[in-house]
């Protein structure tokens, strides 16, 4: 009996020591390597973000766990968490590709099994086939790399000009990450998936799956660095102009979920352009943006679900007067929207400022498009907030304040964003 207890205590202490050791090493800027896995500060931060959002997903849909037909919900969430953790820790291109594509399967079944409308299968198939179409050229490109070097370690290809690659397959392989981010013109699956997904599906789509594309782009670009000179300007302008067009598309949306989805495309467009600059500041800015936007977009979908449970609609025409209906919800919505704009003190302020500096340092003449994108981001967010909480409602709704669970989830989303102001 004492032996079993001592072994459990020893294993718990060893795991705790390992976690603290990894966190300390990452904070020092070092990288840990173990066979096909590596961990650095960015991947460790994204793993912590994955753990946080997956647990908040379970808490937000806690009622589904007790239903017999929804028993597999928790299983899919933990499968998603495991696949995301392995993606962020992979140092081999093959392992990264396998877990990168496998992460689409849990969200596919979450949308199909928990979606409310009959179009949920169509939206899930949109997402599945967009990913499948652009992952096949990447697989061919990966086999070419393996044939050339006999190794698929990411760090063997960093800025390697000796690898002979096809320019066409290099271009198409980049589109796999652009679909996952997603960039404009390859984004059609995202609004449909958000509309049909439950609140937990929208939280993990916006909070984590969109970050897979940016993280993969960050790892992959150094392997094709010498081929990027032919297409760098194209991808750079694709990011900023795509974000600007996504912000204009927000103004014509009636469904509030679609509006938040286009806001995500707008912010991730800045990340694409910043990563194409190959500057050190752009890496920091993209990392800050992935963390801050993951928490902000996830919290936006959750407080929209709180609003939906009181109004029973997401139509921009019907939802009015929320400040009278629930003042506490208006308080959390104001904090979330201020973080979405990038108002200090928040992590979003540092991320957007760093991204703007890196974009303008790379190409100064893009200041018109960049500042137009920032301006439209603020306009769209204010339009979103004012449309929901001001005016007079003509719909039947029940006036009740937020529950303890809802306030706790909103607080857990916002606390890391604003407390990081003291650490950055």
C-alpha positions, 0 to 999 in steps of 0.5 A: 500500500505504501509502495503504491502511494509512494510511486504515485507521489513520485510520478506526480512530482516527476511530471510537475518537475518536467512541466516546470523545467520545460516552461523555464527552458522556453522562457529562457529562449531555448528549445528542447528536442526529443526524437521527432518532437521539439518545444519552444516558447511559441509552441509551449504557449499554443499548447497552454492555449489549447488546454485552456480552450478545450477545458472551457469547451467542456464547461460551456457544453457541460449539459451535453455530457450527461446526455446519452447521444452526446457522450462522445463529445468529451472524447472528441475534445480530448482527441482534438487536444492530443492532436493539437499538442502533437502538431505544436511539438512536431519537428518532423514534417511528416508527423506535422502533416499527419497530425495537422490533417488529423485535427480536422476529424474531431471538429468534423464529427462535432459539427455533424453530431451537435449542429442544430440545422440540416445544413451541418453536413454540407458545411462539414463537407465544405471544410473537409474537401477544402482541406483535402484538395490543398493537402494532396500537393503538399504531400507530393511536395513532402515526398520530393523533399524526402527523396532529395534529403532522405530526412524530413526534419524541419531544421535541416531545410532552414534556408537551404538553397541546395534543395531542388524543388518545383516552383509550382508545387512550392506555391500550391503547398503554401495554399494548404496553410492559407486554407487553414488560416484561412486567407481571403478567397480560400475562406468560404468553408469558415463562415459555413462551419461557424454558422452550423457548429455549436458554441464549443465547435466555434470556440475551437475553430476560431481559437485553435484551428486557425492558429494551426495554419499560421504556426505551420506557415511559420515553420514551413517558410524557412524550408522554401526560403529561396523559392519565396522570392518569386512569390513573396510580394504576392502573398504579402499583398494577399494578406493585407488586401484580403484582410481589408476585403474581409472587413468590408464583407463584415458590414453586409452580414446579417448573421452575427456568427458570420460577422465574427468569422470575417473578423477572424479572417481580417486579423489573420490576414495581418499575420500572413503579411507579417510572416512574409516579411521574414523579420524578427519582430514579425515572429513576435507579433504573429505569436502575440496575435495568435495567443490574443486572437485565440482567446478573443475570438473564442470569447466572442463566440461564447458571449454571442451564445449567451446572447442567443440563449436570451434572444433565440436569434443571431439576426442583426435586425432582431438583436437590440437593446442588450444593455438593458437586457443584461448589463453584465453581458454588456460589460464583458462584451465591451472588454472583449471588443476592446481587446479585438480592436487592440486597445491597451492594456491588452495583449492585442495592442502589442501584437497589432503594434508589432505587426504594423511596424514589421509590415511598414518596415518591409514595405513602407508604401503599404501604409495606406492599405495597412491603416485602412485595415486597422481603421475598418477593424475598429469600425466593424467591431464598434458596429458589432457592439452597438448593433447588439446592445443599443436601440430597442428590441421588438423580439420576445426575450427573457431578462436574466443576468449571467450565471456564475458559469457564464461569468467564469468562462468570460473571466477566464478568457479575458484574464490572460489577455489583460494580465499579460500587459504587466508581463510584456 
